Amino acid sequence: MAQETFAFTSSALRSLRLQQELLEQEDRRRALAWESATRRFLPASPRPPLTPRRRPQYCRDPAVHNALYTGDLLRVKSIFKDETTANLIMETVSEELVWSPEQGTGSGRGVSLPFPTGCAELLLAHGARVNLGTRDRQLTALHVAARQGLVAHVELYLRHGADPTRRSRQGETPLNAACSAAERPEDAERYYQVVERLLAAGADPGAAGRKDHTPLHNACGNGQARLVRLLLRHGADATVPNCAGYTPMDCALHAVEEYRHQRPEETITLLLNHGAGPVHPKMLKFCCRHPPALEVVLNAYDRIPPAEGWVGAVPPELWEEHRDFYASAVRMAGRPRRLQHLARCAVRRHLGARCHAAVPKLALPSPLRHYLQLPLEGIIS
């Protein structure tokens, strides 16, 4: 009978039974707490009546959970018929539903879903409050849609008045959620569209969330050069540190090895062109295995620091493949650079965070303007 009623496997049903047991324990705990609270003496004089408030209503029915999380539009229509039911809070103990992904349906990570907007549209049409946060973490529908990279849902919630600056209990905005979740290259395009919609709706590109990570920190740490460019274009600060003292450039350098196939040198160049300064020499070891990234970083110095801190981290086979580049980098360590390069450093230092906009407008020959933008040459001179 259960197989005919719910779209669950046996493991999913076990998970639901576990949820039910935990929720019953929670009910007993609340009942005891309420009984203890009602034993207090009443005050001698009556208090003025309080304005009645609508208490939140919670739903624990697995059938309702199933209808929502499998996108069963017909069943949702039969359940949610007015504003009261549309604003029911789907209560679980862990806040993350524990559906089994064996059927290809679920809300957890690693599960592939088309995520139709029909159910969300129906709930909104019946008065669901789009900015209502979850009880424990204060996550709104926009937070969840942004974190999952659901472009259509983000557009829908924004049209219905979702607040793009709303923070969760940990201080995360929907923009933070989207940029931190944009990890896989194959998902880059839809997360780019989500971030684009949020910024157009007024999201703050500099809003720091958990651990003082800004959206730019997250985008740099995920090797997403297009997101970095978009955030910088909307005014993100390339120099602000997080609670550990790491700047977006530090996050970008830590990500070089993992995202070497996503051209991390582009992210580094973008940050340098928007005001980021030369990195501490100890950070060179994080990018030394990717010659293009190391070249860009070294060309931000007017005098290259000693190579002892990073040269030992380069594998012999990689050194052999890029012998000319690595040999030139070691040879120039601590030695004066060419006058042309020193002039480039002086101009870029003067322009600071305006390099990206000012250099293309300088009254200089095209080759010199190109040289000022730190092009890759495959050698340090």
C-alpha positions in Angstrom: 0.0 0.0 0.0 2.8 2.4 0.8 4.4 1.8 -2.6 1.1 2.7 -4.2 0.7 5.9 -2.1 4.2 7.4 -1.8 7.0 7.7 -4.3 9.5 6.3 -1.8 11.8 3.3 -1.6 12.2 1.1 1.4 15.2 3.1 2.6 13.2 6.4 2.2 10.4 4.9 4.3 12.9 3.9 7.0 14.2 7.5 7.0 10.6 8.8 7.4 10.0 6.5 10.3 13.2 7.7 11.9 12.0 11.3 11.4 8.6 10.4 13.0 10.3 8.9 16.1 12.5 11.9 16.5 9.6 14.3 16.1 7.5 12.3 18.7 10.4 12.7 21.2 10.4 16.4 20.5 6.7 16.6 21.1 7.1 14.9 24.5 9.9 17.2 25.4 7.8 20.3 24.5 4.8 18.9 26.5 6.9 18.5 29.6 8.3 22.0 29.2 4.8 23.4 28.8 3.4 21.6 31.8 6.3 22.9 33.9 5.7 26.5 32.7 2.0 26.4 33.4 2.6 25.6 37.1 3.7 29.1 37.9 1.4 31.3 40.0 -0.8 33.7 38.2 -0.1 37.5 38.9 -2.3 39.2 41.5 -3.7 41.8 39.1 -4.9 40.9 35.6 -2.8 42.1 32.8 -4.3 44.0 29.8 -5.2 41.6 27.0 -2.5 41.1 24.4 -3.1 41.6 20.8 -3.7 38.1 19.4 -1.0 36.9 17.1 -1.2 34.2 14.5 1.0 31.4 15.7 3.0 29.5 13.1 1.5 26.2 12.1 3.8 23.2 11.5 3.3 20.3 9.2 4.9 16.9 9.7 2.8 14.8 7.3 5.1 12.7 5.1 2.4 12.8 2.3 2.7 16.6 2.2 6.5 16.5 2.3 6.4 13.9 -0.6 4.1 16.1 -2.7 6.4 19.2 -2.3 9.7 17.5 -2.8 8.7 15.4 -5.8 6.9 18.3 -7.5 3.5 16.6 -7.5 1.5 19.6 -8.6 -2.0 17.9 -8.5 -1.5 16.8 -4.9 -0.1 20.2 -3.9 -3.2 21.8 -5.4 -5.4 19.5 -3.3 -3.5 20.3 -0.1 -2.7 24.1 -0.3 -6.0 25.9 -0.9 -5.6 29.1 1.2 -3.1 31.4 2.8 -3.0 29.4 6.1 -2.0 26.2 4.4 0.4 28.0 2.0 2.4 29.3 5.0 2.7 26.0 6.8 6.2 25.2 8.1 7.4 21.8 7.0 9.0 20.7 10.3 11.8 18.2 10.5 14.3 17.6 13.3 17.5 18.1 11.2 16.0 20.7 8.9 17.5 18.8 5.9 15.0 16.2 4.7 16.5 12.7 4.5 14.8 11.4 1.4 16.6 8.6 -0.3 18.0 9.6 -3.8 17.5 6.1 -5.2 14.4 7.2 -7.1 16.2 10.3 -8.5 14.2 12.6 -6.3 15.2 14.6 -3.3 16.5 17.9 -2.0 20.0 16.8 -0.9 23.3 17.4 -2.5 24.3 15.0 -5.3 20.7 14.5 -6.4 19.8 15.6 -10.0 16.4 17.2 -10.3 14.6 19.3 -12.9 13.1 21.3 -10.1 9.9 22.7 -11.8 8.5 26.0 -10.5 4.9 24.9 -10.7 4.6 24.1 -7.0 6.3 27.3 -5.9 4.0 29.3 -8.2 0.9 27.6 -6.7 2.0 28.3 -3.2 2.8 32.0 -4.0 -0.6 32.3 -5.7 -2.2 31.2 -2.5 -0.4 33.7 -0.3 2.8 32.0 0.7 5.2 34.5 2.3 8.3 34.6 0.1 10.6 36.0 2.8 9.6 33.6 5.5 12.7 32.0 7.0 13.2 28.5 8.4 12.9 28.2 12.1 16.5 27.4 13.0 18.7 28.9 10.3 16.3 31.6 8.9 16.9 30.5 5.3 14.4 31.9 2.9 13.2 30.3 -0.4 15.6 32.7 -2.2 18.6 31.4 -0.1 17.8 27.8 -1.1 17.1 28.6 -4.8 20.4 30.6 -5.0 22.4 27.8 -3.3 21.0 25.2 -5.7 21.6 27.4 -8.8 17.9 27.4 -9.8 17.6 30.4 -12.1 13.8 30.1 -12.8 13.1 29.9 -9.0 15.3 32.9 -8.3 13.5 34.9 -10.9 10.1 33.8 -9.6 10.9 34.7 -6.0 12.3 38.1 -6.9 9.2 38.9 -9.0 7.2 38.2 -5.9 9.2 40.5 -3.6 11.9 38.3 -2.2 14.6 40.3 -0.4 18.0 39.7 -2.0 19.7 41.3 1.0 18.0 39.1 3.6 20.5 37.3 5.9 20.3 33.9 7.4 21.1 33.3 11.1 24.8 32.9 10.1 24.8 36.2 8.2 24.6 34.6 4.7 22.8 36.5 1.9 21.4 34.7 -1.2 24.4 36.1 -3.1 26.8 34.5 -0.6 25.0 31.2 -0.9 25.2 31.2 -4.7 28.9 32.1 -4.9 29.9 29.6 -2.3 27.9 26.8 -4.1 29.3 27.5 -7.6 32.0 24.8 -7.3 31.7 22.6 -10.5 32.7 24.0 -13.9 29.6 22.4 -15.5 27.3 24.4 -13.3 29.2 27.7 -13.9 26.7 29.2 -16.4 23.5 28.7 -14.2 25.2 30.1 -11.1 26.4 33.1 -13.2 22.8 33.7 -14.2 21.7 33.5 -10.6 24.3 35.9 -9.4 23.4 38.2 -12.3 19.7 38.3 -11.3 20.5 38.9 -7.6 22.9 41.8 -8.4 20.3 43.3 -10.7 17.7 43.1 -7.9 20.0 45.0 -5.5 22.1 42.3 -3.8 25.2 43.8 -2.1 28.4 42.4 -3.6 30.4 43.3 -0.5 28.1 41.7 2.1 30.3 39.5 4.3 28.7 36.3 5.6 30.0 33.4 7.6 33.7 33.8 8.6 33.5 37.3 7.0 33.7 35.7 3.5 32.3 38.0 0.9 30.8 36.7 -2.4 34.2 37.6 -4.0 36.1 35.4 -1.6 33.8 32.5 -2.5 34.0 33.1 -6.2 37.8 33.3 -6.1 38.0 30.2 -3.9 35.9 28.3 -6.5 38.0 29.4 -9.5 35.1 31.2 -11.1 36.7 33.9 -13.2 33.4 35.0 -14.8 31.7 35.4 -11.4 34.8 37.4 -10.2 34.6 39.7 -13.2 30.8 40.2 -12.6 31.2 41.0 -8.9 34.1 43.4 -9.5 32.1 45.2 -12.1 29.4 45.7 -9.5 31.8 47.2 -7.0 33.2 44.3 -5.0 36.3 45.1 -3.0 39.4 43.1 -4.1 41.4 43.9 -1.0 39.0 43.2 1.9 40.2 40.4 4.3 38.0 37.7 5.9 38.2 36.8 9.6 41.4 34.8 9.0 43.1 37.7 7.3 42.8 36.2 3.8 42.0 38.4 0.9 40.2 37.3 -2.3 43.6 37.0 -3.9 44.7 34.6 -1.2 41.6 32.5 -1.8 42.3 32.6 -5.6 45.9 31.4 -5.0 44.7 28.5 -2.7 42.4 27.4 -5.5 45.0 27.4 -8.4 45.9 23.7 -8.0 42.4 22.5 -7.8 41.0 24.7 -10.7 44.1 24.8 -12.9 42.0 23.9 -15.9 39.8 27.0 -15.4 42.5 29.5 -16.2 43.1 30.8 -12.6 45.5 33.3 -14.1 42.5 35.2 -15.4 41.1 35.6 -11.8 44.5 36.7 -10.5 44.9 39.3 -13.3 41.3 40.6 -12.6 42.1 41.1 -8.9 45.4 42.9 -9.7 43.6 45.2 -12.1 41.1 46.1 -9.4 43.5 47.1 -6.7 44.9 43.9 -5.2 48.6 44.3 -4.5 51.6 41.9 -4.8 51.1 38.9 -2.6 53.2 37.8 0.4 56.1 35.6 -0.9 54.9 32.7 1.2 51.8 32.5 -1.1 53.9 31.7 -4.2 54.0 28.0 -3.3 50.3 27.7 -3.9 50.5 28.8 -7.6 54.0 27.6 -8.5 52.7 24.4 -10.2 50.8 26.4 -12.7 53.3 28.6 -14.7 50.7 31.1 -16.1 49.4 31.9 -12.6 53.0 32.2 -11.2 54.0 34.4 -14.1 51.2 36.9 -13.4 51.9 37.0 -9.7 55.6 37.5 -10.2 55.1 40.3 -12.6 53.2 42.2 -9.9 56.6 42.7 -8.1 59.1 45.3 -9.0 61.7 42.9 -7.6 61.1 39.2 -7.5 61.5 37.6 -4.1 63.8 34.7 -3.4 62.7 31.4 -5.0 63.6 29.2 -2.0 60.0 29.3 -0.7 58.4 27.7 -3.7 61.0 26.1 -6.0 61.0 22.9 -4.1 57.3 22.4 -4.6 57.6 22.2 -8.4 57.6 18.5 -9.6 60.7 17.6 -11.7 58.6 16.6 -14.7 56.7 20.0 -14.6 60.1 21.8 -14.3 61.4 20.0 -17.3 58.3 20.8 -19.3 58.6 24.5 -18.5 62.3 24.7 -18.0 62.8 28.2 -19.7 60.1 29.8 -17.6 61.2 28.4 -14.2 64.9 29.0 -14.9 64.1 32.6 -15.7 62.1 33.1 -12.6 64.9 31.7 -10.4 67.6 33.7 -12.3 65.7 37.0 -11.8 65.0 36.5 -8.1 66.5 39.4 -6.1 67.8 41.1 -9.3 66.7 44.4 -10.8 64.0 44.1 -13.4 64.1 45.8 -16.8 63.4 49.5 -16.9 60.3 48.8 -19.0 58.9 46.6 -16.3 59.7 49.1 -13.5 57.8 51.7 -15.5 54.9 49.3 -15.8 54.9 48.8 -12.0 55.0 52.6 -11.4 52.0 53.3 -13.7 49.9 50.4 -12.3 50.7 51.5 -8.7 49.6 55.0 -9.6 46.3 53.8 -11.1 45.6 51.3 -8.4 42.1 49.9 -8.5 41.4 51.9 -11.7 43.8 49.9 -13.8 41.0 47.9 -15.5 39.2 51.0 -16.6 42.1 53.6 -17.0 44.7 51.5 -18.9 42.6 51.0 -22.1 42.1 54.8 -22.2 45.7 55.9 -21.9 47.1 57.8 -24.9 49.8 55.1 -25.6 50.5 52.8 -28.5 48.4 49.7 -28.4 51.4 47.4 -27.6 52.3 49.5 -24.6 48.7 49.4 -23.3 48.7 45.7 -23.7 52.0 45.4 -21.8 50.5 47.3 -18.9 47.8 44.7 -18.6 50.3 42.0 -17.6 50.1 39.7 -20.7 51.6 36.2 -20.5 55.1 35.9 -22.2 56.3 32.6 -20.9 59.4 34.0 -19.3 60.5 36.4 -16.6 62.8 39.3 -17.6 
